[in-house]
Amino acid sequence: MAKQRQDRDDDDAKGVVDLMPLFAKELLAGGVAGGFAKTVVAPLERVKILFQTRRAEFQSTGLSGSAIRIAKTEGLLGFYRGNGASVARIIPYAAIHYMSYEEYRRWIMQTFPGVWQGPTLDLVAGSLSGGTAVLFTYPLDLIRTKLAYQIVSPTKLNASGMVNNEQVYRGILDCLSKTYREGGIRGLYRGVAPTLVGIFPYAGLKFYFYEEMKRHVPEEYNKSIMAKLTCGSVAGLLGQTFTYPLEVVRRQMQVQKLLPSDSAELKGTLKSIVLIAQKQGWKQLFSGLSINYIKVVPSVAIGFTVYDTMKLYLRVPSRDEAGVEVVTNKRISQPSSHSTLHSFKLYSEMETASFLEVWEVYQQRLLKDRDTLTTPLHDLQDLNLHEFVQNIEETPKPQLQAQLVSSQ
C-alpha cells in the first residue's frame, strides 16, 4: 500500500514537471544551483568583501588572521553575516542568468542564423544575460555588501540578539529601508555602472572561455562532468582576473556612505579606478583576488554540478534539442542559395559538425530545400536530433566535399 502511494506521488511529481514550461525549469534549476553554491562559499565571500572595502583591521592580518578575528568577535555566524541577503540575491540572479542566457542564445540562433556562431554566440548571449540579471537583482547585491561590511562585536548585541548601535543595519529590510530613505531608487542602484561594465565582459568571457576549452577536450571526455567542471572553473578564473578591478570599484562605491568623511568620493568607473590606484595603490584594485580564486573554483564546480543534476531531475532537454524544437515550431523565411552553399562549406572544412552547422542544414530541410541534400542528409525531418547528428558525424569528409561540389 505504501509503495503504491509512493508510486502515485512520484507520478504526480513527474506530471507537474512535465507541465512546466522550459523557461520555468531553467529558472528553478539555476536558482537552486546558485543558492546552494553561494551558501557553501559564504565565509570566503565575507572575508573577500572586507578586503575589497579596506577595513583597516583586516588589511594586515591575511586570510587566516581575518578568519580568526571574525570567529573571535562575531562567532561562527559572523562568517555568514550578509549571507541571507546574498542568497536572496543569488537565487533570482542565477535563475535569471541561466534562463536568459538560454533564451538569448536561442533567440540569436533564430534571428541571425549563420552570423554569430561558436564562441561569438556564447560571448554575446553571456554578456546580455549577465546584464539582464544584474538589472533585476542589483539592490539586493547592494544590501548584501552593506551588511557584510559591518563588523559587529558580541558586546554590541542585547539579550534578544539585536544590535544596540543605531548606525548598524539590523537586517535586510532595515538596510533596504534606510538606503531607500537616504537616496531613493538611485541610492539602491549606487555602483550599478561599474557592475554592468564589469558583468558584460565577465559573463561573456566566462562562456567564451568555457566553450573554447571544451573544444580542446578529447572526444571520449566530452560528456564527463569533471571535464565540464574543470573547464567552467578555469573559465571563471580567467574572467575574474580580467574584470576584477571593476569589482573592487563597485564594492567601494557601494559602502562609500559608511566610510570616513575625509575619504575621496568615487564618481564614475574609470575615474574611480584611477583615484583608487593613486590614493590606495594599484594593488588595491586586486585586493581579495586570491581569496576570490579560492572561492570561484568550488562555487563554479558546485554550481555546475547542482545545475546539471536539477536539469536531469526536471527533464530539461539539452540545449541543442531545445534549439531544434524551437526551429520546428517557427516559420522561417526561405534562405538564399548562398546560405545553403555556406553550410556545405562549413561541413567540408570540418571532420565533424557542431550543432550550429547541423542546425543550419536542418533548416534547409524544413524549408524543403531538398534537391541539394543527398543521403545521409535525406529525409532529415523524419530523424530525431541524436540520429541526425550521428549521421552527420559518420559522413566521411570526402563525401561532404562531394556534396559541396554537387551543390555549386
C-alpha positions as CSV (number, residue, x, y, z in Angstrom):
1,M,0.0,0.0,0.0
2,A,2.7,2.4,1.0
3,K,4.7,1.5,-2.2
4,Q,1.6,2.2,-4.3
5,R,1.1,5.6,-2.6
6,Q,4.8,6.4,-3.2
7,D,4.4,5.5,-6.9
8,R,1.4,7.7,-7.2
9,D,3.2,10.6,-5.6
10,D,6.1,10.1,-8.0
11,D,3.8,10.0,-10.9
12,D,2.1,13.2,-9.7
13,A,5.5,14.9,-9.4
14,K,6.5,13.8,-12.8
15,G,3.2,15.2,-14.2
16,V,3.9,18.6,-12.6
17,V,7.4,18.6,-14.0
18,D,6.2,17.7,-17.5
19,L,3.7,20.6,-17.4
20,M,6.3,23.2,-16.5
21,P,7.5,25.3,-19.5
22,L,11.1,25.2,-20.5
23,F,12.0,28.6,-19.1
24,A,10.5,27.8,-15.7
25,K,12.6,24.6,-15.5
26,E,15.7,26.7,-16.3
27,L,14.7,29.3,-13.7
28,L,14.3,26.7,-11.0
29,A,17.5,24.8,-11.8
30,G,19.5,27.9,-11.9
31,G,18.1,29.3,-8.7
32,V,18.7,26.1,-6.7
33,A,22.3,25.8,-8.0
34,G,23.1,29.5,-7.3
35,G,21.7,29.4,-3.7
36,F,23.4,26.2,-2.7
37,A,26.8,27.2,-4.2
38,K,26.7,30.7,-2.6
39,T,26.0,29.3,0.9
40,V,28.9,26.9,0.7
41,V,31.4,29.7,-0.1
42,A,29.8,32.4,2.1
43,P,32.7,32.6,4.6
44,L,35.2,33.3,1.9
45,E,32.8,35.9,0.4
46,R,32.6,37.7,3.7
47,V,36.4,38.0,4.1
48,K,36.8,39.0,0.5
49,I,34.4,41.9,0.9
50,L,36.2,43.1,4.0
51,F,39.5,43.1,2.0
52,Q,37.9,44.9,-1.0
53,T,36.4,47.7,1.1
54,R,39.7,48.3,3.1
55,R,38.6,47.5,6.6
56,A,41.9,48.6,8.3
57,E,41.8,45.8,10.9
58,F,41.8,43.2,8.1
59,Q,44.3,44.6,5.7
60,S,47.4,43.3,7.5
61,T,46.2,40.0,9.0
62,G,45.8,37.9,5.9
63,L,43.3,35.2,5.2
64,S,43.8,33.0,8.3
65,G,44.1,36.1,10.6
66,S,40.9,37.5,9.2
67,A,39.1,34.3,9.8
68,I,40.3,34.1,13.4
69,R,39.3,37.7,14.1
70,I,35.8,37.1,12.7
71,A,35.5,34.0,14.8
72,K,36.6,35.7,18.0
73,T,34.5,38.9,17.6
74,E,31.4,37.6,16.0
75,G,31.4,33.8,16.4
76,L,30.6,31.2,13.7
77,L,27.6,33.1,12.5
78,G,29.8,36.0,11.7
79,F,31.1,34.1,8.6
80,Y,27.6,34.2,7.3
81,R,26.8,37.8,8.0
82,G,25.0,39.2,4.9
83,N,24.5,35.7,3.5
84,G,20.8,35.9,3.9
85,A,20.8,38.9,1.5
86,S,23.4,37.2,-0.6
87,V,21.2,34.1,-1.1
88,A,18.1,36.3,-1.5
89,R,20.0,38.0,-4.4
90,I,21.8,35.0,-5.9
91,I,18.7,32.8,-6.3
92,P,16.9,35.2,-8.6
93,Y,20.2,36.3,-10.1
94,A,21.3,32.8,-11.0
95,A,17.8,31.8,-12.1
96,I,17.6,34.8,-14.4
97,H,21.2,34.5,-15.6
98,Y,20.9,30.8,-16.6
99,M,17.4,31.2,-18.1
100,S,18.1,34.4,-20.0
101,Y,21.4,33.0,-21.4
102,E,19.5,30.1,-22.9
103,E,16.8,32.4,-24.2
104,Y,19.2,34.9,-25.7
105,R,21.2,32.1,-27.3
106,R,18.1,30.6,-28.9
107,W,16.9,34.0,-30.0
108,I,20.2,34.8,-31.6
109,M,20.3,31.5,-33.4
110,Q,16.8,32.0,-34.8
111,T,17.3,35.7,-35.7
112,F,20.8,35.6,-37.0
113,P,21.4,32.1,-38.4
114,G,24.9,31.7,-39.7
115,V,26.1,35.1,-38.5
116,W,27.0,34.6,-34.8
117,Q,28.2,31.1,-34.2
118,G,30.5,29.2,-31.9
119,P,32.3,31.2,-29.2
120,T,30.9,34.5,-30.5
121,L,27.4,33.3,-29.9
122,D,28.3,32.4,-26.2
123,L,30.1,35.7,-25.8
124,V,27.1,37.8,-26.8
125,A,24.5,35.7,-25.1
126,G,26.5,35.5,-21.9
127,S,27.1,39.3,-21.8
128,L,23.4,40.1,-22.4
129,S,22.2,37.6,-19.8
130,G,24.7,38.9,-17.2
131,G,23.5,42.5,-17.7
132,T,19.8,41.4,-17.5
133,A,20.4,39.5,-14.3
134,V,22.2,42.5,-12.7
135,L,19.5,45.0,-13.5
136,F,16.8,42.8,-11.9
137,T,18.8,42.0,-8.7
138,Y,21.3,44.8,-8.1
139,P,19.5,46.3,-5.0
140,L,19.9,43.0,-3.2
141,D,23.6,42.9,-4.0
142,L,24.0,46.4,-2.6
143,I,22.2,45.4,0.6
144,R,24.3,42.2,0.9
145,T,27.5,44.3,0.6
146,K,26.5,46.8,3.3
147,L,25.5,44.0,5.7
148,A,28.8,42.1,5.1
149,Y,30.8,45.3,5.6
150,Q,29.6,45.7,9.2
151,I,31.8,44.5,12.0
152,V,29.7,43.7,15.0
153,S,31.1,42.7,18.4
154,P,29.1,40.4,20.7
155,T,29.2,43.2,23.2
156,K,27.0,45.3,20.9
157,L,24.2,42.7,21.0
158,N,21.5,42.9,23.5
159,A,19.7,39.9,25.1
160,S,17.4,39.5,22.1
161,G,20.4,39.4,19.7
162,M,19.6,42.9,18.2
163,V,22.2,45.5,17.6
164,N,22.2,48.4,20.1
165,N,24.1,50.8,17.8
166,E,21.5,52.6,15.7
167,Q,24.1,53.2,12.9
168,V,24.3,49.5,12.3
169,Y,21.8,47.9,9.9
170,R,19.7,45.3,11.7
171,G,18.8,43.2,8.7
172,I,17.8,43.1,5.1
173,L,14.6,45.0,5.4
174,D,16.1,47.6,7.7
175,C,19.1,48.1,5.4
176,L,16.8,48.3,2.4
177,S,14.5,50.9,4.1
178,K,17.3,53.1,5.3
179,T,19.1,53.0,1.9
180,Y,15.9,54.0,0.1
181,R,15.2,56.8,2.5
182,E,18.8,58.2,2.1
183,G,19.0,58.0,-1.7
184,G,15.8,56.8,-3.2
185,I,15.9,54.5,-6.2
186,R,19.3,56.0,-7.2
187,G,20.6,55.0,-3.8
188,L,19.5,51.4,-4.4
189,Y,21.4,51.3,-7.6
190,R,24.6,53.1,-6.4
191,G,27.6,51.4,-8.1
192,V,25.5,49.7,-10.8
193,A,27.5,51.4,-13.6
194,P,30.8,49.6,-12.8
195,T,28.8,46.5,-12.1
196,L,27.3,46.5,-15.6
197,V,30.7,47.5,-17.1
198,G,32.2,44.5,-15.3
199,I,29.5,41.9,-15.8
200,F,29.2,42.3,-19.6
201,P,32.8,41.3,-20.2
202,Y,32.9,38.8,-17.3
203,A,29.8,36.9,-18.2
204,G,30.6,36.9,-21.9
205,L,34.2,35.9,-21.3
206,K,33.2,33.2,-18.9
207,F,31.0,31.5,-21.5
208,Y,33.5,32.2,-24.3
209,F,36.4,30.6,-22.4
210,Y,34.2,27.7,-21.4
211,E,33.1,26.9,-24.9
212,E,36.7,27.3,-26.3
213,M,38.1,25.0,-23.6
214,K,35.5,22.3,-24.4
215,R,36.6,22.3,-28.0
216,H,40.0,21.1,-26.8
217,V,38.7,18.3,-24.6
218,P,39.3,14.8,-26.0
219,E,36.1,13.4,-27.5
220,E,35.9,10.5,-25.0
221,Y,35.7,13.0,-22.2
222,N,33.1,15.3,-23.8
223,K,30.3,14.1,-21.5
224,S,32.4,14.0,-18.4
225,I,31.0,16.1,-15.5
226,M,34.6,16.6,-14.2
227,A,35.7,17.9,-17.6
228,K,32.9,20.4,-17.7
229,L,33.5,21.5,-14.1
230,T,37.2,21.9,-14.8
231,C,36.5,24.0,-18.0
232,G,34.0,26.1,-16.1
233,S,36.3,26.7,-13.2
234,V,39.2,27.8,-15.3
235,A,36.9,30.0,-17.4
236,G,35.6,31.6,-14.3
237,L,39.1,32.3,-13.0
238,L,40.2,33.9,-16.3
239,G,37.0,36.0,-16.5
240,Q,37.5,37.2,-12.9
241,T,41.1,38.2,-13.5
242,F,40.3,40.4,-16.5
243,T,37.4,42.2,-14.8
244,Y,38.3,42.2,-11.1
245,P,39.3,45.9,-10.8
246,L,35.7,46.8,-11.7
247,E,34.5,44.6,-8.9
248,V,36.7,46.5,-6.4
249,V,35.4,49.8,-7.7
250,R,31.8,48.6,-7.3
251,R,32.3,47.4,-3.7
252,Q,33.9,50.7,-2.6
253,M,31.2,52.7,-4.2
254,Q,28.5,50.6,-2.5
255,V,29.9,51.3,1.0
256,Q,31.1,54.8,0.4
257,K,28.5,56.2,2.7
258,L,29.9,54.1,5.5
259,L,33.5,55.3,5.0
260,P,35.1,58.2,6.9
261,S,34.0,61.6,5.6
262,D,37.6,62.5,4.6
263,S,37.7,59.6,2.1
264,A,37.8,60.7,-1.5
265,E,34.4,60.4,-3.2
266,L,34.3,57.9,-6.0
267,K,32.4,59.1,-9.2
268,G,32.5,57.4,-12.5
269,T,34.0,54.0,-13.2
270,L,37.2,55.0,-15.0
271,K,37.9,58.0,-12.7
272,S,37.4,55.7,-9.7
273,I,39.9,53.2,-11.0
274,V,42.5,56.0,-11.4
275,L,41.7,57.5,-8.0
276,I,42.0,54.2,-6.2
277,A,45.3,53.5,-7.9
278,Q,46.6,56.9,-6.9
279,K,45.3,57.1,-3.3
280,Q,45.4,53.4,-2.3
281,G,47.9,51.9,-4.7
282,W,47.3,49.8,-7.8
283,K,47.4,46.6,-5.7
284,Q,44.2,47.6,-4.1
285,L,42.5,47.1,-7.4
286,F,43.3,43.4,-7.0
287,S,42.7,43.2,-3.2
288,G,40.9,40.0,-2.4
289,L,41.6,38.4,-5.8
290,S,43.5,35.5,-4.3
291,I,40.5,34.8,-2.0
292,N,38.2,35.1,-5.0
293,Y,40.2,32.5,-6.8
294,I,39.7,30.1,-3.8
295,K,36.0,31.0,-3.8
296,V,35.4,30.7,-7.5
297,V,36.6,27.2,-8.1
298,P,34.3,25.4,-5.6
299,S,31.5,27.8,-6.4
300,V,31.6,27.1,-10.1
301,A,32.1,23.4,-9.6
302,I,29.2,23.1,-7.2
303,G,27.0,25.4,-9.3
304,F,27.6,23.3,-12.4
305,T,27.0,20.0,-10.6
306,V,23.8,21.1,-9.0
307,Y,22.5,22.8,-12.1
308,D,23.2,19.7,-14.2
309,T,21.5,17.5,-11.6
310,M,18.4,19.7,-11.4
311,K,18.1,19.7,-15.2
312,L,18.2,15.9,-15.2
313,Y,15.6,15.8,-12.5
314,L,13.4,18.3,-14.3
315,R,14.0,16.6,-17.6
316,V,15.2,19.7,-19.3
317,P,16.2,18.9,-22.9
318,S,19.7,19.5,-24.0
319,R,20.5,23.0,-25.4
320,D,20.7,21.5,-28.9
321,E,17.4,19.6,-28.7
322,A,15.6,22.7,-27.3
323,G,17.0,24.7,-30.2
324,V,15.7,22.3,-32.8
325,E,12.2,22.2,-31.1
326,V,12.0,26.0,-31.4
327,V,13.0,25.9,-35.0
328,T,10.5,23.2,-36.0
329,N,7.7,25.3,-34.5
330,K,8.8,28.6,-36.1
331,R,8.2,29.8,-39.7
332,I,11.5,30.8,-41.2
333,S,11.9,32.7,-44.5
334,Q,13.4,31.0,-47.4
335,P,17.2,31.2,-47.3
336,S,19.3,32.2,-50.3
337,S,21.5,29.8,-52.2
338,H,24.5,31.5,-50.7
339,S,23.3,30.3,-47.2
340,T,23.0,26.7,-48.5
341,L,26.4,26.9,-50.1
342,H,27.9,28.3,-46.9
343,S,26.5,25.5,-44.8
344,F,28.1,22.9,-47.1
345,K,31.4,24.8,-47.0
346,L,31.3,24.6,-43.2
347,Y,30.8,20.8,-43.4
348,S,33.5,20.3,-45.9
349,E,36.1,22.1,-43.7
350,M,35.3,20.0,-40.6
351,E,35.9,16.4,-39.6
352,T,32.7,16.5,-37.6
353,A,29.8,19.0,-37.5
354,S,28.9,21.1,-34.5
355,F,25.3,21.7,-33.7
356,L,25.2,25.2,-35.2
357,E,26.2,23.8,-38.6
358,V,23.9,20.8,-38.2
359,W,21.0,23.2,-37.3
360,E,21.6,25.3,-40.4
361,V,21.3,22.3,-42.7
362,Y,18.3,21.1,-40.7
363,Q,16.6,24.4,-41.5
364,Q,17.3,23.9,-45.2
365,R,15.5,20.5,-44.9
366,L,12.5,22.0,-43.1
367,L,12.2,24.7,-45.8
368,K,12.1,21.9,-48.5
369,D,15.4,22.9,-49.9
370,R,15.9,19.1,-50.6
371,D,17.4,19.0,-54.0
372,T,20.8,19.9,-52.8
373,L,20.8,17.4,-50.0
374,T,21.8,13.7,-50.6
375,T,22.0,10.7,-48.4
376,P,22.6,10.6,-45.4
377,L,21.2,14.2,-45.3
378,H,18.0,13.0,-47.0
379,D,14.7,12.8,-45.0
380,L,16.2,14.8,-42.1
381,Q,12.7,15.8,-40.9
382,D,12.0,12.2,-40.0
383,L,15.1,11.9,-37.9
384,N,15.5,13.0,-34.3
385,L,18.4,15.2,-33.3
386,H,20.6,12.4,-32.0
387,E,20.2,10.3,-35.2
388,F,20.7,13.4,-37.3
389,V,24.0,14.4,-35.6
390,Q,25.2,10.8,-35.7
391,N,24.6,10.7,-39.4
392,I,26.5,13.9,-39.9
393,E,29.4,12.7,-37.8
394,E,29.6,9.4,-39.6
395,T,29.6,11.0,-43.0
396,P,33.2,10.8,-44.4
397,K,34.8,14.1,-45.2
398,P,35.3,13.3,-48.9
399,Q,31.5,12.7,-49.2
400,L,30.8,16.1,-47.6
401,Q,33.2,17.7,-50.0
402,A,31.5,15.9,-52.9
403,Q,28.2,17.3,-51.7
404,L,29.7,20.8,-51.8
405,V,30.8,20.3,-55.4
406,S,27.4,19.0,-56.4
407,S,25.7,22.0,-54.9
408,Q,27.7,24.6,-56.8
